[in-house]
Amino acid sequence: MARANQTPLERTEQIIIISSLLMIVVVTVQPILHLLALSLSDPAKVPLMSGLSVVPDGFSLQVWDILINHPAVRKGLLNSLLITGVGTLLNITFTLLMAWALSRPRLPGRRIIFVLVLITIVFEPGLIPDYFVVKKLGLLNTYWAVILFKMVNAWYLIIMIRFFEDVPEELIEAAQLDGANAFQTLWSVVLPLARPAIATITLFYLVYHWNEFLRPMIYFNDQDMWPLQVVLRQFVVEGDKAAIVGLEAMSQYDGASQINMRSFKAGMILFTIAPVLMVYPLILKFFTKGTMSGAVK
């Protein structure tokens, strides 16, 4: 709320800040509303809609009916949920365990291990060596070829190490005096304090796995294993309308074959980003909480 005793310069600064934030919101939300409008509009009126349209022209759920009932989309959604769920769980587990160990000053070889972690940031292996490693391990055409990649991200590991190092030593010593071992201290004392940091890297890992499409394209020979992003590429980038509505519908020239590809692409893009958009509000509440609030009395 603006103060009554604000100077003209302060009021001008506030107006500029609010206007800038509103402009950012409009620029961010407008493309999503435009995609929603395209996917819900009457297929016959979609070609006449401009790139700034945010209100559906007419109303039709035919695009969403085709996408939700499409076998490739359903399989892609299940595959994405599997890869994202298992991958994120393993990422968080190993990142927290490794960060907790490296945050302890008395760990033997701590500096050497940390230097090796930093080296992986600078000298990341290329795609060809990575392919031969995956092939040698017998992981081709398996979900593990995608899930196990970057099990521990070095950047996120550093974030957690620095966070654990800031935990007051008094709390850890108190837990140890109560008879807690290293794992009990981590689970009962440190992790409850680290919820904001854990939520942050969880979101990063989740978005990374959900948006991954290059590795599945390389390592999955079976199209039934394709995640949603690869299906999205087939529909949106390649514009394969026959793969969407089916060859029978195309040959019969029925209503599904008459739907404009802009509607299909808009609906598919929204279908792909919707799960991530639903996760954001659940995690963002942790970002604003104090990490050590009420911990030390």
Buried (B, 14 or more C-beta within 10 A) or exposed (E): EEEEEEEEEEEEEEEEEEEEEEEEEEEEEBEBBBBBBBBBBBBEEBEEBEEEBBEBBEEBEBBBEBBEEBEBBBBBBEBBBBBBEBBBEBBBEEBBBBBBBBBEEEEEEBEEEBEEBEEBEEEEEEEEEBBEEBEEEEBBEBBBBBBBBBEBBBEBBBBBBEBBEEBEEEBBEBBBEEEBEBEEBBEEBBBEBBEBBBBBBBBBBBBBBBBBBEBBEBBBEEEEBBBBBBBBBBBBEEEEBEBBBBEEBBEEEEEBBEBBBBBBBBBBBBBBBEBBEEBEEEBEEBEEEEBEEEBEE
